[in-house]
Amino acid sequence: MTREDVLIDLQGIAKHYGEGETRVDALRSIDLQVRAGEVIALLGPSGSGKTTLLNIIGCILAPSAGRVTLDGEPVFDGHWLRRDLRRLRLEKIGFIFQSHNLLPFLTAEENVSVVLDLARWPADKARERSRQLLDYLEVGRRAAAKPALLSGGEAQRVAIARALANQPRIILADEPTAALDSKRAQLVMDLLRKLAAEQQACIVTVTHDEKIFDRFDRLIHLRDGMLSSDGPGVE
Amino acid sequence: MNLALKDIQHGLFRFVMTCFGLGLLMTVVFAMTGIYNGLVVEALAVARAPAADLWVVEAGTKGPFAEASSIPADTRDAVARLPGVIEAGAVNYQNVEASHAGKSLRLYVIGYERGRPGGPARIVEGRALDASHFELVADRKSGLRHGDTIKLGRNRFTVTGLTDGVINSGGDPAVFMTIADAMALQTELDPSAERVQVARNATSVKSASVAAVIARLHPTADTALLSATVRQWKHMSALTQAEQEQLLLVSVVDKARRQIGLFLIILLTVSAVVIALIIYTMTMEKLKQIATLKLIGAPDRTIVSLIVQQALILGASGWTIGLLLILLVEDYFPRRVVLEPVNAAALAGIVFVVCIAASALGVRAAMKVEPATALGS
């Protein structure tokens, strides 16, 4: 494994809220590395710090201490090292949400191309890339449909297409299969695994869904803000 | 990709209805502005109609519009002889209420001397007065038509012509008749009362007095000197046209003007609050979508542009609908509604500023929303 293979490198990450008697430690001294092509799950009971960790990796939340390096670029070392975090997210990170969060006023195709529009892709190239992704995810025939007219599975696949549109190397997913039945959930995870392998990206997923545990390379358990275990997925 | 337009298209019916509602509010603002202007224009219309340079009125009065004025009719000869005076004419003003075609008509009677200043500036239909008696020229707003007859006082008058835009400060349309008829209308007694006076051998109450004498001056005439000369005459005073107009605005329509002006300010404030509330609500409804946009990397300018563009489209649509509606209905108002391009431009400016200010509230809320909000279910 070369250093270039590590897409997420967290060193001594801590996050606390409040001070003194009211201080709450959400995360304590977390060290975590995720390599290209890896699909990992963050597991743990409610309040264990999974979402806080996901938000820190997504550059949405500043840690109280530690260092964050994404795709080889140091982004946090006591303070944010990049001024424009949104640009950083646009370039390096794709998000998949529990409730797909598609923009209701855009069609499926526009929901994908909006990311490319923000990344200043030419309109025709953006349209072509969106079409390709939707076709690949087998929702191309629904390209002109608004999210309200898509089924749960279709909407989630459009959301995945959006997350992948700008070819990010880090994909963060928050309960991506929560709204899907078990068959569709496994299909979505298979798809994510395939995409991670093809694009040499890594996928970090927060999930409670035991039915898909076998789709992960690593299962990382958190308890009281600390890593309690980091092992291979269930075979 | 224009997100503002896409969002509007998505909820087009709702957006159109919101614009229409705002348009109705703008119609009221336009109407009040027009009524405000109309009040001033109408108040000045009767004073401007004779195109006079100098008004000779009773001393110590603000006649003939702000106060009653009565001067001898032969004052006209004295005024006409003054150096610099091209022509002069006696005029009389009074309100009458008459019945016509089963309706009650309130008219502003202007008596003038044929062939002298004081008559209608232009005839839009028919002809001016020809006969010495029982003819009149009416303003179109009166509803009288060319050839109609109407009983005023004890006599029946024939409408020989129509004029336009001569209305007094109370909104009553003017009718022009000879000064002799106007004086008779003012002083003639009811027949039974006349018989009583004759039986008592009482002196006639008729007197040869008029409300004012107006004069048109030579362009080189010294108006101030002429005014000073007239003021030296006993019981006479003189006002220039500008002074007469100022007097009308200050004495006659000032309170009404201020009342409407204040109402207009309240209406504009209400409109501003309504616009701000609509835009703020529109933004609040989109907070999760804004959080999603932030999360996927949209810069602030994309989000600001989404809110500001929608606010401006809303404001521009409301303004346009308001303008179109007022232009459609302005003739149905009982009082004149006068809208100048500058009024429409001023309201456009106000709406623009309000939209930008209202957007600022929405933008502030949008800027505060954390991208992490999008991660919640």
Interface residues (C-beta under 8 A of the other chain):
Chain A: T51 L54 N55 G58 I60 L61 D84 R86 R87 R89 L90 E91 F95 F97 Q98 S99 N101 L103 P104 F105 L106 E110 S113 V114 V115 D117 L118 A119 A123 K146 R162 D174 E175 A178
Chain B: M1 L3 K6 D7 Q9 H10 G11 K288 Q289 T292 L293 K294 L295 I296 G297 A298 P299 T302 E370 P371 A372 A374 L375 S377
